[in-house]
């Protein structure tokens, strides 16, 4: 049922049950052992861990499950420190915005190189592709908004074009608060937003809830530090906003890491089961 619910939501078909996905819970071994009954830990053989993770994903009824393919190892020695956002007073450190002409030249080269991965993904068998680019901080943009609109979003639009041309459903993910850029991201052609608790779920549901997939927004800090009632309130908050949106998926934003109390994870799952029926 989870796979069909996930596909239905990805196509905005309003499944009877709100589907879900999670991040990192599949290697929270104490939780996995509790849910599946499989003796597993961080010291278990990889085959045991893999089997336990699969059983956990099945038990928690994931509507989709994402996997990262390219990583730094593909770049080998062809990597460099391209700078970071200015955060010290008066910008005495360095930033991507120190020389916009040179940065634009770099972005064009990087986009042309990265396009090969998107063209390959366009030919894969998966019906959906997740594009992950951390554009912002918790507080929002760390560069002028027009910088994003001049340099970054045109490149994103170029990269996802092969995916759209091949009929993929494309989801966009960014950590932090990207509420101010939701319209820019949507204009790139994406079909859905994946968000942390920092991004305004109410705003996205109001503007894009009937036209786009929306994934996440449950605050991981509530699971980490909250009581049972806090967790119930957080689940109800997200479901109350997402329930009328045909493509809404429940998810804990920014992961369920292994230090999350098992009982809190179980409370979260129980409340999801209790409230996820439309």
Buried (B, 14 or more C-beta within 10 A) or exposed (E): EBEEBBBBBBBBEBBEBBBBBBBBBBBBBBBBBBBBEBEBEEEBEEEBBEBBBEBBBEEBBBBBBBEEEEEEEEEEEEEEEEEEBBEEEEEEEBBBBEEEEEBBEBBBEEBEEBBEBBBEBBEEEEEBBBBEBEBBBEEBBBBEEEBBEBBBBBBBBBBBBBBBEEEBBBBBBBBBBBBBBBEBBBEBBBBBBBBBBBBBBBBBBEBBBEEBBBBBBBBBBBBBEBEBEBBBEBBEBBBEBBBEBBBBBBBBBBBBBBEBBBEBBBBBBBBBBEBBEE
